Every structure is written in structure tokens, then in C-alpha cells.
Amino acid sequence: MSHLSVTKHQLALAFCGVFATSAAIASPAVIYDARSAAMGGISVASGARGAPTTNPAILAYGVEFVDWYLVAPAYGTEQYDPDSFETLLNKFHDADAALKANPDFTRVDRAKDALNRLSGATLYENQVASVFASVPSNILGAGLFFNAYSFTSFVGQVGAYDFSTPSTPQYNSVILKRGVSVIEHGVSLAQVYTTDFRSFDTFALGISPKIVLWQAVARAEDVESADTKARFGGSTDGSAFTFDLGMLREVGRFYTAGITVRNLFPVKISYPQPQGGSDTLNTQVRAGIAYERRSRSFEVDIDLLPNSGVGFQDSTRILSIGGEFVLTQYVLLRAGLKQNLLADKESLLTFGLGLGVEYMLDVAVIGGADDFGTTVQLSVAF
């Protein structure tokens, strides 16, 4: 990590287009940067590019010969389908159509089986988009960001069905849908509290005040006509003001430790009637420590508090471990592991490459037993 003050402008512009799919979703935490995605989701103690959306304190520390960063746009989609929900729903629709077209006891049994398989099946889909820019500086780091993301979840609920008249079956079953769409925009500011960088005790604080606008929808759709789309017509909406906070401190010549607090004031979201209910974009506290040398870096992050799920998604407490290795001047190799400590399931493994210097292509791949995803990010600096 370089600790040079900004004494000469080397105007740098990074233009990044991110297209992502990943899985094992359960929490509102969002990773926009391909480097972080390839390293298990680490984001607290290193990575100046994504500082406005990860740890704003890094804006006063991670200068690294760059005066400007711009990420515009970032886009990602995430899906977790452990029960093959869409396949099950399509099979039920096929069985329902076959039964109504030619009712008999064999087709009744097939429709019953297809319906029962939907009971309790789940599907989670998240989307994110972001534009953010930053000016890292040892004097006063600053950034702007505009984030939009949504969390949708689907659950099959099977009731007391009636096949006494096979041509007109009464399924009495629904697909429950919940969706939350959020837009947040704000600024990031960071201040460093030492001028003697040779002492390796740099201490930086950052803050990101932001406005949060939200929409929420909750529906129960008849299983015969249900699909896997969450439409936000007829939704409730609201707004809130909150903060993200960050701290970064050197704890040795090659080590930095960080902590972030997202949504210092939790944001409560209410679903429309008749389904009703509410969710909370809760306060998230995450800590990490990074080891950085010229040719390699490692970082370990962990959520200090559980993160409540949104909709029907589960709560999470994520442990992330990641490393980056400089193979050549033009090739960076990344790998990591991501584990939800509150879930009894296998870890997600992550891999990635960074190719180039001034023109950078970052690629990440995320995989697990039932999960797969990719992230691609293009950066141009000049």
C-alpha cells in the first residue's frame, strides 16, 4: 500500500461496466466490485475503488497514485434457487394443462404430485445497480454514489386441494411473493488523522450520509396463473435518512484493520395489505483485517451482528476470506471463500482474474453446491 500524499495530479478515470450473477442470497449487503466478489466478498480493509459503497474511510488511505475513480454503471443480478422453483412451477403448469385438457386419474395423480412438490419451495432473486465516483486523498477523501437494488422472494403455499371433479380441480394454493426496491444516494467523506505515514499508524474515519427511498410489494397469486416476477404496482413506499460509517487503521507495516457500520439508523419497510407485515434494512456491522504487499494481499472479514433477511430470505452472518496474487504486471489472480455462519450449508468458493494495467478487465466466478455466479468488470484509467 502506498502512503504518498497527493502532490501531483495524475488524472485517472475508471469506467466500469459490471454484469453479475451470484447466489446464496439472504441479506441486503451488496457487493459491486469484481475484486471483492472474486475474493469472497471482502470489502472492509482494502480496495479504494469501491470505498463509497464499502468503507468510506478508505478514501483517505487508499490513494495508490490515483486521483479519481468512477464506476458507471455497475449492475448485478443474483439468484438462489435451491429447490428448482421455476422448474417445479413449470411442471405444475404442464400437469394442470394436461389434466384440464383430458381429465383422468393418472393426470390427477401427476397434478397432485407436482403441486405437493411446490409446497415450501423457495426462490430468491436480487438485482443491484450503482453509479459512484470518488476522489481519494490523504487530506480529505470524497465520493458520490447512487445505488438501486431490489430483493424479491417466492414461496409455494399448498392448501387443501380438491380433485373430486378432475376437469375443474380446486387447488386452493398460492405462490407468495415479496419484493423490496431501494434507491439510496449520498456522499462520502473521509479524514486521515496522521501526517507521519512512516510510523505505520494511520487512522482514518469516513462517513456516508444518504437518503433511502423504498417500495415494497406483497402478493399471493393463484398457483394456476402465478409466475416468478415481482411487479411493484400497488406497492407501498417511503423514505428515510441514515448514515454509513467506516474506520480504518494501520496495525503494522503491512496490516490494516477496518470496521464499517451500514444503515446506522435502521430503515423499516411496510408491506401493503392484505398480506401486510414489515421488514427492516437493519444496521450491519462488519470488521476485517488485511495484509498487503506489492505482489500479494489477503483479507478476512466477518459480520459482527446477524443481518436480518428481507422477504422470505434467511438471516445471515457472513465470513469472507480472500487473497490476491500478482502473477505478472498484467495478471492478478484472486480467490476466496464465503460462508454464512447461520446456515447449515456448504461454503461458496470464489475465483477471479484481473487483466491489464491502465485498461483493466476483472472477472469473478462464484460457485457452490447449488450456487453459481459470475461478475465481469471493465476499468479504464488515464
LODREN-184140 format. One record per residue (C-alpha): residue in one letter; x, y, z. Coordinates in pm, whole numbers, padded with zeros to 5 digits. Example, Ala and Ser with C-alpha at 12.3 -4.5 7.8 and 13.67 -1.06 7.14 Angstrom:
REM residues 2
<rec 'A' <01230 -00450 00780>>
<rec 'S' <01367 -00106 00714>>
***
This chain:
REM residues 382
<rec 'M' <00000 00000 00000>>
<rec 'S' <00143 00338 -00095>>
<rec 'H' <00125 00622 00157>>
<rec 'L' <00227 00907 -00077>>
<rec 'S' <00042 01234 -00035>>
<rec 'V' <-00129 01378 -00339>>
<rec 'T' <00131 01628 -00463>>
<rec 'K' <00096 01581 -00837>>
<rec 'H' <-00224 01517 -01024>>
<rec 'Q' <-00222 01212 -01249>>
<rec 'L' <-00586 01235 -01354>>
<rec 'A' <-00726 00881 -01355>>
<rec 'L' <-01067 00782 -01481>>
<rec 'A' <-01206 00434 -01426>>
<rec 'F' <-01509 00342 -01632>>
<rec 'C' <-01659 00013 -01513>>
<rec 'G' <-01948 -00191 -01650>>
<rec 'V' <-02042 -00474 -01417>>
<rec 'F' <-02265 -00763 -01515>>
<rec 'A' <-02308 -01014 -01234>>
<rec 'T' <-02500 -01319 -01129>>
<rec 'S' <-02440 -01485 -00798>>
<rec 'A' <-02622 -01689 -00538>>
<rec 'A' <-02677 -01780 -00175>>
<rec 'I' <-02862 -01456 -00111>>
<rec 'A' <-03008 -01381 00226>>
<rec 'S' <-02904 -01033 00328>>
<rec 'P' <-02931 -00677 00193>>
<rec 'A' <-02549 -00644 00183>>
<rec 'V' <-02443 -00567 -00174>>
<rec 'I' <-02101 -00608 -00336>>
<rec 'Y' <-02048 -00404 -00654>>
<rec 'D' <-01675 -00456 -00715>>
<rec 'A' <-01544 -00756 -00912>>
<rec 'R' <-01229 -00765 -00698>>
<rec 'S' <-01436 -00805 -00382>>
<rec 'A' <-01663 -01063 -00548>>
<rec 'A' <-01363 -01271 -00655>>
<rec 'M' <-01216 -01256 -00302>>
<rec 'G' <-01515 -01396 -00114>>
<rec 'G' <-01689 -01062 -00065>>
<rec 'I' <-01414 -00890 00137>>
<rec 'S' <-01455 -00512 00139>>
<rec 'V' <-01371 -00361 00478>>
<rec 'A' <-00992 -00315 00498>>
<rec 'S' <-00877 -00277 00135>>
<rec 'G' <-00994 -00172 -00211>>
<rec 'A' <-01004 00202 -00271>>
<rec 'R' <-01216 00181 -00587>>
<rec 'G' <-01535 00073 -00411>>
<rec 'A' <-01484 00281 -00097>>
<rec 'P' <-01807 00487 -00125>>
<rec 'T' <-02013 00166 -00113>>
<rec 'T' <-01790 -00041 00120>>
<rec 'N' <-01581 00153 00373>>
<rec 'P' <-01570 00531 00319>>
<rec 'A' <-01262 00561 00544>>
<rec 'I' <-01052 00401 00268>>
<rec 'L' <-01098 00724 00068>>
<rec 'A' <-00843 00888 00299>>
<rec 'Y' <-00600 00599 00282>>
<rec 'G' <-00603 00404 -00046>>
<rec 'V' <-00455 00673 -00273>>
<rec 'E' <-00219 00449 -00474>>
<rec 'F' <-00125 00715 -00734>>
<rec 'V' <-00489 00764 -00840>>
<rec 'D' <-00684 01088 -00805>>
<rec 'W' <-01021 00981 -00950>>
<rec 'Y' <-01232 00668 -00959>>
<rec 'L' <-01559 00643 -01147>>
<rec 'V' <-01779 00335 -01161>>
<rec 'A' <-02067 00397 -01402>>
<rec 'P' <-02263 00185 -01423>>
<rec 'A' <-02246 -00120 -01203>>
<rec 'Y' <-02513 -00383 -01249>>
<rec 'G' <-02573 -00721 -01094>>
<rec 'T' <-02835 -00990 -01069>>
<rec 'E' <-02834 -01267 -00812>>
<rec 'Q' <-03045 -01579 -00790>>
<rec 'Y' <-03068 -01858 -00534>>
<rec 'D' <-03297 -02142 -00641>>
<rec 'P' <-03222 -02435 -00405>>
<rec 'D' <-03549 -02616 -00484>>
<rec 'S' <-03551 -02562 -00862>>
<rec 'F' <-03857 -02347 -00803>>
<rec 'E' <-03906 -02233 -01161>>
<rec 'T' <-03879 -02589 -01289>>
<rec 'L' <-04132 -02712 -01033>>
<rec 'L' <-04375 -02434 -01118>>
<rec 'N' <-04346 -02504 -01492>>
<rec 'K' <-04403 -02876 -01433>>
<rec 'F' <-04715 -02798 -01232>>
<rec 'H' <-04849 -02571 -01507>>
<rec 'D' <-04790 -02851 -01760>>
<rec 'A' <-04965 -03106 -01537>>
<rec 'D' <-05256 -02865 -01478>>
<rec 'A' <-05300 -02803 -01852>>
<rec 'A' <-05286 -03177 -01928>>
<rec 'L' <-05544 -03255 -01659>>
<rec 'K' <-05792 -02993 -01776>>
<rec 'A' <-05748 -03097 -02139>>
<rec 'N' <-05807 -03468 -02074>>
<rec 'P' <-05908 -03539 -01713>>
<rec 'D' <-05837 -03887 -01580>>
<rec 'F' <-05699 -04040 -01259>>
<rec 'T' <-05345 -04070 -01394>>
<rec 'R' <-05334 -03698 -01470>>
<rec 'V' <-05492 -03622 -01131>>
<rec 'D' <-05204 -03805 -00959>>
<rec 'R' <-04949 -03616 -01168>>
<rec 'A' <-05108 -03282 -01083>>
<rec 'K' <-05119 -03371 -00712>>
<rec 'D' <-04752 -03472 -00716>>
<rec 'A' <-04647 -03157 -00900>>
<rec 'L' <-04848 -02942 -00658>>
<rec 'N' <-04710 -03110 -00346>>
<rec 'R' <-04354 -03058 -00470>>
<rec 'L' <-04418 -02681 -00471>>
<rec 'S' <-04507 -02680 -00101>>
<rec 'G' <-04241 -02477 00079>>
<rec 'A' <-04022 -02441 -00230>>
<rec 'T' <-03839 -02108 -00243>>
<rec 'L' <-03674 -01878 -00495>>
<rec 'Y' <-03473 -01565 -00417>>
<rec 'E' <-03373 -01304 -00674>>
<rec 'N' <-03182 -00981 -00615>>
<rec 'Q' <-03073 -00705 -00850>>
<rec 'V' <-02835 -00415 -00797>>
<rec 'A' <-02725 -00113 -00998>>
<rec 'S' <-02489 00165 -00899>>
<rec 'V' <-02302 00471 -01015>>
<rec 'F' <-02032 00610 -00788>>
<rec 'A' <-01725 00829 -00810>>
<rec 'S' <-01452 00910 -00561>>
<rec 'V' <-01150 01132 -00508>>
<rec 'P' <-00919 00952 -00263>>
<rec 'S' <-00687 01187 -00076>>
<rec 'N' <-00462 01180 00229>>
<rec 'I' <-00603 01523 00314>>
<rec 'L' <-00978 01479 00262>>
<rec 'G' <-01126 01196 00059>>
<rec 'A' <-01467 01246 -00102>>
<rec 'G' <-01714 01047 -00308>>
<rec 'L' <-02064 01040 -00453>>
<rec 'F' <-02286 00736 -00505>>
<rec 'F' <-02625 00637 -00641>>
<rec 'N' <-02736 00283 -00565>>
<rec 'A' <-03051 00098 -00665>>
<rec 'Y' <-03126 -00257 -00561>>
<rec 'S' <-03416 -00495 -00515>>
<rec 'F' <-03478 -00812 -00318>>
<rec 'T' <-03755 -01049 -00424>>
<rec 'S' <-03854 -01387 -00281>>
<rec 'F' <-04113 -01650 -00367>>
<rec 'V' <-04257 -01937 -00159>>
<rec 'G' <-04507 -02204 -00260>>
<rec 'Q' <-04800 -02247 -00018>>
<rec 'V' <-05019 -02552 -00081>>
<rec 'G' <-05365 -02566 00077>>
<rec 'A' <-05641 -02828 00100>>
<rec 'Y' <-05691 -02910 -00268>>
<rec 'D' <-05996 -03085 -00411>>
<rec 'F' <-05982 -03314 -00717>>
<rec 'S' <-06333 -03460 -00683>>
<rec 'T' <-06415 -03303 -01022>>
<rec 'P' <-06096 -03363 -01224>>
<rec 'S' <-06197 -03130 -01506>>
<rec 'T' <-06224 -02836 -01265>>
<rec 'P' <-05976 -02905 -00982>>
<rec 'Q' <-05973 -02674 -00680>>
<rec 'Y' <-05608 -02626 -00590>>
<rec 'N' <-05656 -02370 -00311>>
<rec 'S' <-05283 -02299 -00332>>
<rec 'V' <-05081 -01982 -00393>>
<rec 'I' <-04735 -01852 -00465>>
<rec 'L' <-04642 -01593 -00202>>
<rec 'K' <-04435 -01304 -00335>>
<rec 'R' <-04248 -01030 -00154>>
<rec 'G' <-04033 -00762 -00309>>
<rec 'V' <-03843 -00459 -00186>>
<rec 'S' <-03692 -00200 -00419>>
<rec 'V' <-03449 00055 -00275>>
<rec 'I' <-03278 00364 -00411>>
<rec 'E' <-03011 00533 -00200>>
<rec 'H' <-02795 00831 -00288>>
<rec 'G' <-02545 01025 -00085>>
<rec 'V' <-02191 01150 -00039>>
<rec 'S' <-01886 01003 00129>>
<rec 'L' <-01623 01198 00322>>
<rec 'A' <-01308 01069 00490>>
<rec 'Q' <-01033 01226 00700>>
<rec 'V' <-00694 01083 00790>>
<rec 'Y' <-00559 01156 01139>>
<rec 'T' <-00183 01128 01099>>
<rec 'T' <00073 01307 00884>>
<rec 'D' <00365 01074 00956>>
<rec 'F' <00293 00782 00727>>
<rec 'R' <00634 00631 00804>>
<rec 'S' <00513 00542 01154>>
<rec 'F' <00255 00298 01010>>
<rec 'D' <-00017 00410 01249>>
<rec 'T' <-00250 00584 01004>>
<rec 'F' <-00601 00624 01141>>
<rec 'A' <-00888 00730 00913>>
<rec 'L' <-01259 00786 00964>>
<rec 'G' <-01528 00807 00699>>
<rec 'I' <-01897 00888 00684>>
<rec 'S' <-02161 00849 00413>>
<rec 'P' <-02488 01030 00483>>
<rec 'K' <-02757 00907 00244>>
<rec 'I' <-03123 00930 00155>>
<rec 'V' <-03306 00599 00116>>
<rec 'L' <-03623 00566 -00094>>
<rec 'W' <-03806 00233 -00086>>
<rec 'Q' <-04101 00047 -00236>>
<rec 'A' <-04246 -00281 -00110>>
<rec 'V' <-04493 -00530 -00254>>
<rec 'A' <-04653 -00848 -00112>>
<rec 'R' <-04891 -01071 -00306>>
<rec 'A' <-05046 -01416 -00301>>
<rec 'E' <-05108 -01535 -00658>>
<rec 'D' <-05314 -01840 -00750>>
<rec 'V' <-05079 -02122 -00838>>
<rec 'E' <-05252 -02181 -01175>>
<rec 'S' <-05151 -01838 -01308>>
<rec 'A' <-04851 -01747 -01094>>
<rec 'D' <-04509 -01670 -01239>>
<rec 'T' <-04171 -01573 -01096>>
<rec 'K' <-04192 -01198 -01149>>
<rec 'A' <-04239 -00943 -00871>>
<rec 'R' <-04429 -00644 -01004>>
<rec 'F' <-04424 -00327 -00796>>
<rec 'G' <-04764 -00191 -00900>>
<rec 'G' <-04978 -00122 -00595>>
<rec 'S' <-04677 -00117 -00365>>
<rec 'T' <-04624 00086 -00050>>
<rec 'D' <-04339 00336 -00043>>
<rec 'G' <-04145 00555 00196>>
<rec 'S' <-03818 00735 00259>>
<rec 'A' <-03557 00763 00533>>
<rec 'F' <-03228 00932 00615>>
<rec 'T' <-02940 00731 00753>>
<rec 'F' <-02561 00701 00762>>
<rec 'D' <-02283 00458 00679>>
<rec 'L' <-01969 00487 00890>>
<rec 'G' <-01619 00349 00845>>
<rec 'M' <-01289 00329 01025>>
<rec 'L' <-00950 00216 00900>>
<rec 'R' <-00628 00183 01099>>
<rec 'E' <-00282 00056 01026>>
<rec 'V' <-00183 -00212 01278>>
<rec 'G' <00165 -00278 01145>>
<rec 'R' <00382 -00219 00844>>
<rec 'F' <00172 -00436 00612>>
<rec 'Y' <-00156 -00469 00802>>
<rec 'T' <-00473 -00263 00811>>
<rec 'A' <-00788 -00322 01014>>
<rec 'G' <-01128 -00179 00932>>
<rec 'I' <-01482 -00170 01057>>
<rec 'T' <-01796 -00048 00883>>
<rec 'V' <-02145 00031 01001>>
<rec 'R' <-02415 00040 00734>>
<rec 'N' <-02757 00191 00797>>
<rec 'L' <-02670 00341 01135>>
<rec 'F' <-03040 00418 01166>>
<rec 'P' <-03234 00107 01051>>
<rec 'V' <-03491 00158 00777>>
<rec 'K' <-03832 -00001 00841>>
<rec 'I' <-04028 -00121 00539>>
<rec 'S' <-04401 -00198 00548>>
<rec 'Y' <-04576 -00430 00302>>
<rec 'P' <-04919 -00344 00158>>
<rec 'Q' <-05242 -00510 00270>>
<rec 'P' <-05392 -00764 00265>>
<rec 'Q' <-05063 -00950 00311>>
<rec 'G' <-04920 -00684 00539>>
<rec 'G' <-04616 -00728 00761>>
<rec 'S' <-04285 -00545 00763>>
<rec 'D' <-03910 -00587 00719>>
<rec 'T' <-03608 -00384 00822>>
<rec 'L' <-03293 -00283 00642>>
<rec 'N' <-03105 -00341 00962>>
<rec 'T' <-02782 -00194 01092>>
<rec 'Q' <-02493 -00402 00960>>
<rec 'V' <-02158 -00408 01141>>
<rec 'R' <-01864 -00571 00966>>
<rec 'A' <-01496 -00589 01060>>
<rec 'G' <-01190 -00705 00871>>
<rec 'I' <-00813 -00717 00863>>
<rec 'A' <-00595 -00707 00552>>
<rec 'Y' <-00232 -00791 00478>>
<rec 'E' <-00094 -00615 00172>>
<rec 'R' <00241 -00640 -00004>>
<rec 'R' <00338 -00537 -00352>>
<rec 'S' <00278 -00882 -00500>>
<rec 'R' <00003 -01022 -00277>>
<rec 'S' <-00274 -00935 -00036>>
<rec 'F' <-00506 -01124 00196>>
<rec 'E' <-00815 -01017 00387>>
<rec 'V' <-01058 -01170 00634>>
<rec 'D' <-01396 -01004 00708>>
<rec 'I' <-01682 -01106 00934>>
<rec 'D' <-02024 -00969 01022>>
<rec 'L' <-02023 -00878 01390>>
<rec 'L' <-02403 -00883 01402>>
<rec 'P' <-02654 -01108 01222>>
<rec 'N' <-02819 -00947 00919>>
<rec 'S' <-03193 -00995 00902>>
<rec 'G' <-03330 -01130 00576>>
<rec 'V' <-03572 -00941 00353>>
<rec 'G' <-03898 -01101 00243>>
<rec 'F' <-03871 -01477 00289>>
<rec 'Q' <-03493 -01477 00278>>
<rec 'D' <-03295 -01612 00570>>
<rec 'S' <-03077 -01418 00812>>
<rec 'T' <-02704 -01422 00754>>
<rec 'R' <-02375 -01371 00928>>
<rec 'I' <-02109 -01383 00660>>
<rec 'L' <-01743 -01481 00697>>
<rec 'S' <-01532 -01382 00395>>
<rec 'I' <-01174 -01486 00324>>
<rec 'G' <-00990 -01372 00012>>
<rec 'G' <-00650 -01332 -00145>>
<rec 'E' <-00497 -01158 -00445>>
<rec 'F' <-00168 -01253 -00612>>
<rec 'V' <00023 -01056 -00875>>
<rec 'L' <00133 -01316 -01128>>
<rec 'T' <00276 -01063 -01373>>
<rec 'Q' <00248 -00691 -01427>>
<rec 'Y' <-00067 -00754 -01627>>
<rec 'V' <-00227 -01050 -01448>>
<rec 'L' <-00380 -01062 -01099>>
<rec 'L' <-00512 -01390 -00960>>
<rec 'R' <-00785 -01382 -00694>>
<rec 'A' <-00961 -01646 -00487>>
<rec 'G' <-01180 -01658 -00179>>
<rec 'L' <-01439 -01828 00036>>
<rec 'K' <-01776 -01707 00160>>
<rec 'Q' <-01967 -01878 00440>>
<rec 'N' <-02298 -01795 00609>>
<rec 'L' <-02230 -01885 00971>>
<rec 'L' <-02604 -01904 01042>>
<rec 'A' <-02677 -02164 00774>>
<rec 'D' <-02601 -02535 00761>>
<rec 'K' <-02473 -02543 00405>>
<rec 'E' <-02153 -02559 00206>>
<rec 'S' <-01933 -02257 00154>>
<rec 'L' <-01925 -02060 -00168>>
<rec 'L' <-01589 -02063 -00345>>
<rec 'T' <-01488 -01761 -00548>>
<rec 'F' <-01222 -01712 -00814>>
<rec 'G' <-01121 -01427 -01039>>
<rec 'L' <-00868 -01260 -01263>>
<rec 'G' <-00758 -00901 -01312>>
<rec 'L' <-00609 -00840 -01657>>
<rec 'G' <-00429 -00525 -01764>>
<rec 'V' <-00287 -00211 -01605>>
<rec 'E' <-00439 00109 -01743>>
<rec 'Y' <-00711 -00088 -01918>>
<rec 'M' <-00836 -00347 -01669>>
<rec 'L' <-01071 -00640 -01713>>
<rec 'D' <-01180 -00804 -01387>>
<rec 'V' <-01363 -01138 -01390>>
<rec 'A' <-01506 -01327 -01092>>
<rec 'V' <-01672 -01668 -01068>>
<rec 'I' <-01875 -01780 -00765>>
<rec 'G' <-01977 -02141 -00715>>
<rec 'G' <-02114 -02386 -00459>>
<rec 'A' <-02325 -02700 -00435>>
<rec 'D' <-02641 -02520 -00555>>
<rec 'D' <-02493 -02184 -00644>>
<rec 'F' <-02318 -02033 -00941>>
<rec 'G' <-02244 -01679 -01046>>
<rec 'T' <-02013 -01454 -01242>>
<rec 'T' <-01904 -01093 -01226>>
<rec 'V' <-01732 -00903 -01508>>
<rec 'Q' <-01599 -00551 -01472>>
<rec 'L' <-01418 -00329 -01722>>
<rec 'S' <-01200 -00042 -01599>>
<rec 'V' <-01016 00222 -01798>>
<rec 'A' <-00764 00456 -01633>>
<rec 'F' <-00586 00752 -01790>>
***
